[in-house]
Amino acid sequence: MSCFNEEQIQQYLDHEYSKQESESIRQHLEVCRSCQDALIQQRQRILEVNQSLDMLVTQQPGIPQFRSPEKTISHRKTPVKYFIPLAIAAGILLMLLLRPLSDSSKLPVNGQNLQFVVSEELDANKPVTEHPVIMTVVAPDGTVSQTTLD
């Protein structure tokens, strides 16, 4: 019988062979000095690996056991008492923003309503004095007058 390699010796040590194959390997090991040395070396490696693993397990720092919190953390909730004033303030703000801009019942005392409208795009590179200013006045009776200011 020929000599065995490391893989075959490891399989023999792990009892992966049948009884008949293991018996023939054992008989070979009794007569072959190089296979005996390889078997001893393999057993020594297994022993060293097991010792190293044991050392890792015994020298491992203790990990504290997880404990679930006794009291759950609740998210901060905005009290209901703040919602009512906020809703009222939002309503008032909407009424102010959405009310009509011109109402004939609220004309100034002199009966004229002034409105500012930009009718052309302004050139930011020009001074303000070079832009034409046209003032349109609408009287309560509906007459419209325009004046160009220089």
C-alpha positions in Angstrom: 0.0 0.0 0.0 1.3 3.5 -0.8 1.8 6.2 1.8 -1.0 8.7 2.7 -1.2 12.5 2.2 -2.3 14.9 4.9 -5.9 15.0 3.7 -6.2 11.2 3.9 -4.7 11.1 7.4 -7.1 13.8 8.5 -10.0 11.8 7.1 -8.7 8.8 9.0 -8.6 10.9 12.3 -12.1 12.2 11.6 -13.4 8.6 11.1 -14.6 9.3 7.6 -13.5 5.9 6.2 -15.4 2.6 6.5 -14.3 0.0 9.1 -12.5 -2.0 6.4 -10.6 1.0 5.0 -9.7 2.2 8.5 -8.3 -1.2 9.3 -6.1 -1.3 6.2 -4.8 2.2 7.0 -4.1 1.2 10.6 -2.1 -1.9 9.4 -0.1 0.4 7.1 0.6 2.8 9.9 2.1 -0.1 12.0 4.8 -0.7 9.4 5.3 2.8 7.8 7.4 5.2 9.9 6.8 8.2 7.6 3.0 7.8 7.9 3.3 7.4 11.7 5.2 10.7 11.8 2.6 12.4 9.6 -0.2 11.0 11.9 1.6 12.3 15.0 2.1 15.7 13.4 -1.5 15.9 12.4 -2.7 15.0 15.9 -0.3 17.6 17.3 -1.8 20.3 15.0 -5.3 19.3 16.1 -4.3 19.6 19.7 -2.7 23.0 19.2 -5.8 24.3 17.3 -8.1 23.0 20.1 -5.8 24.7 22.8 -5.9 27.9 20.8 -9.6 27.8 20.5 -10.0 27.0 24.3 -7.7 30.0 25.0 -9.8 32.3 22.9 -13.0 31.1 24.6 -11.6 31.5 28.2 -9.9 34.8 27.5 -12.9 36.4 25.8 -14.2 39.4 27.7 -17.6 39.0 29.2 -20.4 40.5 27.2 -23.2 41.7 29.4 -26.5 40.1 28.9 -29.0 42.3 27.0 -31.8 43.6 29.1 -34.8 45.1 27.6 -35.7 48.6 28.9 -38.2 48.6 31.7 -39.8 51.8 30.5 -40.3 52.5 26.8 -39.3 55.9 25.6 -42.2 57.8 24.3 -41.9 60.4 21.6 -42.6 63.9 22.6 -46.1 64.8 21.6 -47.3 68.3 21.1 -50.1 69.0 23.6 -53.6 69.6 22.1 -53.8 72.9 23.9 -51.3 74.3 21.3 -53.4 73.2 18.3 -56.4 75.4 19.0 -54.5 78.7 19.1 -52.4 77.7 16.1 -55.5 76.8 14.1 -57.1 80.2 15.0 -53.9 82.1 14.1 -53.7 80.2 10.8 -57.3 81.0 10.0 -56.8 84.7 10.7 -53.7 84.8 8.6 -55.5 83.1 5.7 -58.4 85.6 6.0 -55.9 88.5 5.8 -54.1 87.0 2.8 -57.1 85.9 0.8 -59.3 89.0 1.3 -60.0 91.1 -1.8 -57.3 93.7 -2.4 -59.7 96.3 -3.5 -63.2 96.7 -2.1 -65.4 99.7 -3.3 -66.9 100.0 0.2 -63.5 100.7 1.7 -62.2 103.4 -0.6 -60.1 106.2 0.9 -61.9 109.3 2.2 -61.1 111.3 -0.9 -62.8 108.7 -3.1 -59.8 107.5 -5.0 -58.1 104.1 -5.0 -54.4 103.9 -5.9 -52.9 100.7 -7.2 -49.2 100.0 -8.1 -48.6 97.8 -11.1 -45.3 97.1 -12.9 -46.1 97.0 -16.6 -42.6 96.2 -17.9 -39.7 94.3 -16.7 -37.1 96.3 -14.8 -33.5 96.3 -15.9 -31.4 95.9 -12.8 -28.4 97.6 -14.6 -30.3 100.8 -15.1 -30.7 103.3 -12.3 -34.2 103.6 -10.9 -34.5 107.2 -12.1 -34.3 106.0 -15.8 -37.3 103.7 -15.5 -40.6 105.4 -16.5 -43.3 105.6 -13.8 -46.9 105.7 -14.9 -49.5 106.3 -12.2 -53.1 105.2 -13.0 -55.9 106.7 -10.9 -59.4 105.1 -10.9 -62.1 107.4 -9.5 -65.2 105.9 -7.7 -67.3 106.8 -10.8 -65.1 104.6 -12.9 -63.1 107.2 -14.7 -59.4 106.3 -15.3 -56.6 108.8 -15.6 -52.9 108.1 -16.2 -50.0 110.3 -15.3 -46.3 109.7 -16.3 -43.9 110.9 -13.6 -40.5 112.1 -14.5 
